[in-house]
């Protein structure tokens, strides 16, 4: 009998990690029940039970408090919650957390913006709710996965022609959209896939447009640089040409009086275009509700900003127009700065020039490897230290606004959505030849072009 008690005692000691010589079997049984109770509580409590050194009942434990287990559910809830067995026997860990476990709102310190012609600028703090954080994460991760899939399809020669990818710059598009209304207007350059998605077009329609199939957002006839949506006037292939168009949209907003504004985006390479300064002048004269945003990704088509511009302070280029320079890799910085600019415009104070300091991971286009004018180590360093998605994820996890598990579930769902969209984009038929000239004109305007007689057989259908 005594041998049997010794065997039991030794087994319990191995499970609980306690000293058999100092305890009776009954005491070890009590300790075992405490151990199982801890392992049922949370993964943090399980780690505590495994690592904390045994202290005898007398004298009392050290006054130094044990580590706090953040946001744990009630004992009654955990007792009734389903649990999955681990490989270790006699231990269980709860696999789900209730809504009440999470922190629902946190105020973060963000990088202060550089100002031009303004006495006050955007705040240096930003509030983020759990719902907003999850939404921003999902949108940025979707854009990232969509662009990586486009990269793959292009290398397989399924996507042809021009293709300018947006991965690395996701915080710009998501931050801007979080700060304006869906009824506000937006126009951008040819790096437009991200904005096409944030403006409401599905991944399936975007990838199908890239493959030139009839199910695309422009029926397969627009390609990478020509996608459109309500209040979104597309990507534009002519460098800088979208900026005066955006000023015109802002003039329409002012004329109609619906308290709307236009965001006109361009890159650091287009910032030296003369037509941009003409648009600045007109917008300032008429106090147009327009936010001119330079997405400065450092290299334009392949030349660093230092070699291409005598002044790299793009936010000061408006001269007589107020300017703001923003950390474009932080979605909260972008959101707060664009909110500030939007309030400025809606108050009738005229336009604002903004510079978002960002970075693209791919080359200028898919025909550019992107490593002839910058090193792979430079790209890797940005990915490791300043990635916009990783920054948001770290903030949420560190402040108990989300769990690793639910973000993994979200990632899996996004990958599935993108894979299904790619399958559709590669199986959908191309538009037939007799539809080639459809939707070129509004109404039934005749297609009469001098010197192209064979095309006169075709008619334009809207």
N, C-alpha and C positions, 0 to 999 in steps of 0.2 A: 504493500500500500504506500509506504514511504517512498519507494522508488518511483511509483506512478506519480505522486505529488511532485517529486523532483523533476520528472520529465515535463509535467504540465508547467511547472514554474519556469523551467528553462525555455520552453516554447513561448510562453507569454513574454518573457524578457526579450526574446528576439523580435517579437512583434512590437512591443512598446518601447524598446530601447532602454530599459531601466535595469538597475542592479538587483539581481536576484538575491544576493547575499544580504541585502538590507531590508528585504520585504518578505512578508508572508504571502501564501497563495491567495488568500482572500483580498489582501491589499492589491496584489497584481491584477486580480479580476476586476476590482474597482477601477484600477488604472486603465485596463483594457477597455472598459465601457466608456471612460472619458476619451480615450484615443479614438474609438469608433465615432463618438459624438462629434469630436473635432473634425474628423475626416468627412463627416456628413455635412459639415457647415459650408466650407468653401475651399478652393484650392489653396488660398493663402493660409487658412487655418491648418490644412493638412501639412503644408510645409513647416508651419510653426510646431506642430506636434512631432514631426520627424527630427527637427533640429534643436528644439529647446532642451536644455539639460535638465534632468530630473532634480527636483528640490524636495526634501522630506517635509512632511506636514509641520514639524516643529524643528527648528525655529521658523518663523514666517519667511516668505520669499523676500528677495532684495527689493528695496523701495523703488528701484528703477522700473518704470512701467514697460510692459512688453510691447512689441510692435502693434500698431493699430491696424486692424483689417478694415479697409475702407468699404463703405456702402454694402454691408451684408444684410440679407433678408432676415425676417423674424424666424425664431426657432420653429414656430408652428408651421410657417410656410415651407421651410426647408424639410420638415418632417414629412409633409404631404407631397413634396415635389418629387417627380420621377428622377431616378438617378441611374447612371450607367456604371457597371462594374469595371474596375481597373484590373490590370494584370496582377497586381498585388492582392492577395486574399484578404478578406475581412475588411476592405476599405471601399468607400463609395464617395464620389465627388459629384455635387450638383452640376449639371451641364447647362443650365439655363438661368438667366437672371431676370427678375421682374423689372418692369418699367421704373418702379420706384428706386431701384438700385442705382440709377445713373444720375449724374449731375445734369440738370436741365439748362443751365445758363452759366456762362463764365465770361468775365471781362478780361481781355488780354491786352498787354502792352504791345504796341506795334511801332514800326519804324517811323520816325517823324519825317514828313515830306519837306522837300526843298521848295521854296516859294519865290515867285517873281511877280512884283506888282500887287501883292496882297499883304495886308497887315496881319490877318489871321488866316489859318489854313485848316485842313482836316484835323480831327482829333488824333491824339497819340494813343488812344485806347479804343478798343472795339469789342462790343458785346456779341457773343455767339451763342445761339441756342443749340441744343442737341439736334433738333429737327433741321435747322439750317446747315449744321456741320455735315450731317448725313447726306443732305441734298447736294451740297457742294462737292463732297467726296464722290458721290455717285456720278455726277456730271463730269467732273474732271477725269475720273477713271474711265468713263465711257469714251470720252474724246481720245484719251491716250490709247486705249485698246483699238478703237476704230482706226486711228492713224497707223498703228503698228500693223494692223491687218492690211491697210492700203499699201504699206511698204512691201508686205509679202506678196500681194497680188501684182504689184508693179514688177517685182523681180521675177515673177512667173510669167510676165508679159501678157497678163490678163488686163491690166490697166495700161493704157498707152498714152503717149503725148505728155503734156505738162502735168506735174503733180507736186504741189508744194504742201508739205506736212507741217502740222501745228504742235506736235508733241514737245513739251517743255514750256510752252506758253499758255497752258490751260488756265492758270490763275487769272490771266488778263480777261479772257472771254467770260469766265464764270463770275469774276468780281464785277465786271461792267454790268452784266445782266442782273446781278443781285441788287444793283444800285438804281436801275432805271425801271420804267414800266414796260410791259409787253406792247403797249400802244405807242411807245416812243420808237423812233426810227434809227436804223443803223445801216451803214454802208462801209465796206472794207475793200482791201486789195485782194490779190489772188490767193493768199494763204487763208482760205475762207472756210475750210471744213468745220472747224470748231464753232464758228459763229452760225453756220448753217444749222448745226445741231442745237445750239442754245436758243435759236430763234424758232424752234419747234419742228424741224424736219427730222424724221427718224433715221437711225443708222442704216436701215435697209435701203431707204430712198437715196441716201448719200452714196453708199458703196455701189448701188446699182447705177447711179449717174456716172460714177467714176469708171465703171466698166462699159459705159455706152449702151446700156440696155433701156428698153422703153419704159420700164418701171421706175426709172430714176426721177428725181425731183424736177428735172428739166426735160423729161422724156428721152433721156439719153443723148441729147443734142447739145448740151452745155458743157459737160465735162467738169474738171476740177475747178476751173476759174469762173464758172457761170452757173451759180446756184442761187435760187431766190425763194423767198417766203414772204408772208404778209409783214409789212413794215421793215423788210430786209431787202436791200437793193443789190445784194449779191457781192460776189468777189469780182474784181475788175482787173483785166489783164494789162491795161495800159498804166504804167507806173505813175502814180500820183493823180491820175485823172478822176478818181472817185472823190477827191477832196472838194473841188468846186461843185460837183454834183451834190455832195452832202450839204454844202452851203445853200444850194438851191432848195433842197428838201427842208432845211431849217427856215428858209424864207416862206415856204408853203405853210409850215407849222405856225409861224408868226401871223401870216395872213389869215389862216383859218381860225385862229384863236382858241384852240382846244387845249392849251397848256402842255403841248407836246414839245419835244426837242429831238435833235438829230445828233448821233455820234458818228463822226467821220474818222476812220482809222487809216493810217498809212505807216510805212516803215521808215527806219533811219536812212535807208537808201533813197527814198522818195523825198526826204525832208529838204533836199536842196533844189527841188523842182520849183520853177518860177510860178507856175499856176497855183501852188499852195499859198504863196505870199499874196497873190491876187485875191484868193479866197479869204485870207485873213483880213485884208484891207476892207473888202466888201462887208464881211461879217461884223467887223468892228464899227464901220460907219452906220450900219443899220441895226446894230445891237441884236444880231440874230441869235436864237437859242441853239447854239451849236457847240458841241464839245469836240475839239480837234485833238485826236490822240495819236501820238507817235509811239508805236510799239518798237522800241529800240532793242533789237536782239543782237546788237554788237557788230554784225558782219554784212548786213545788206545782202547783196548777191554773192559776195565772196571777198569783200574788202573791209577791213576793220574801220570802225568809225573814226579812229584817230588819223587814218590815212585818207579818209574820204571827206571829212568836214573840218573846216578851220575852227569852228566852235562846236563842241559836242554837247553843249547845254541846250538841247532841243526844246526844253520847256520855256526857254527865254526867246525863242525865235519869233514869237508873236509881237515882241517889242512892246507895243501899246496895249496888248491883250494880256490879262493875267495868266500866269503859268504855274504849274505844279509838277514836280518830279517825284515819282512814286516807285516803291519797290514792287515791280511787276511780278515777282515770284511768290508774293504773299497775297492770297485771295482776300484777306481782310483789309490789308492796306489798299488794294485796288478798290474794293467796295466802298470804303469810307471816303476815299479821295473822289471817286466818281459821284457819290452822293452829294458831297460838298459842291462839286462843279455843277451838278444838275440843279441844285437849289439856287445857285448863282444865276444860271440861265433862266430858270422859271421866274425868278424875281425881276426879270427884265433888265438885268445888268449887262447883257451881251455875252459873247463867247468866252471860252476858256481853252487854253492850250495845255495839254498834258503830255508828259513823257513817262511811259511805263518801261522801266529797265528790266528786261526779260532775257530769255535765251532759248534758242532752238536747238534741239538735239540732232536733228537731221541737217543735211546740207540745204542750200537754197531751194533746190528742187531735187527730184529723184535722180536727175542726171548728174548731180553734184555730190560726190562722196562726203564733202564737208570736212575733210581732214588734210587738204593741201594747204590751207591758209590758217589752220589752227590744229593743235595737237589732240590726240585721243585722250591724253592725260587731262587736258583742260576740260573736255566734255565730261569725263568721268568725275572730275572734282565737283562740277556743278551738280551732277546727278546725286553725288553722295552728300554734299553739304547744303544744297539749296533747292532741292526738288520741290515744286509746289504741292504735289500730292503727299509726299512724305512729311512735309512740314505740317499740313493740316492733320494728317493721321496722328502724328506724334502729339500734337496739341490735344486732340480728343482723347487719346489713350492716357496721357499723363494726367488729365483732369477728370478721368472717370466719366467721360461723355459718351463713350462707346466701348465695346469689348472687341478683342482681337477676333473672336469667333464670328460676330455678326458682320464685321468688315470682310472676313474671308468668304462668308456666305454671299455677300454683295458682290465681291470680286468674281466668284464663280458664276453668278447670274449674269453679270455683264459680259463675261467671256462667252457664255452660251448665246446671249443675244447677238453679239458680234459675229460669232461663227454661223448662226442661222442666217443673219443678214448677208454674209459672204456667200453662203450656199445659194441664196436667192439671186444675188448679184451675178453669179457665174452661170446660172441656169436659165435666167430670164432671156427671152429672144431680143435681138436688136430691133430697132424701129424699122418698119418696111420703107422701101424707097419712095412709095407714093405718099408717105407722110413727111417726107424730108422738109418740105416748105410750109408745113402747117404751123400755125401759131407764130408766124413771123410778123404779122400785122394784126392790129385790133380791127375787127370787122372783115370785110371782103375786098380789101384793096388789091388791085391787080399787081402781079409780079412782072413788071416790065423793066428789064435792065438792058441797056444798050450793049451790044456785042456778045450777048449770051442767048442767042436764039433758041438753042436746044432746051433751055430752061423755061421758055415761054409755054411749054406744054403743061407745066405744073401750075396749080392754082394755090392760093393761100387761104387756108381755112382756120378760123379762130374758134 
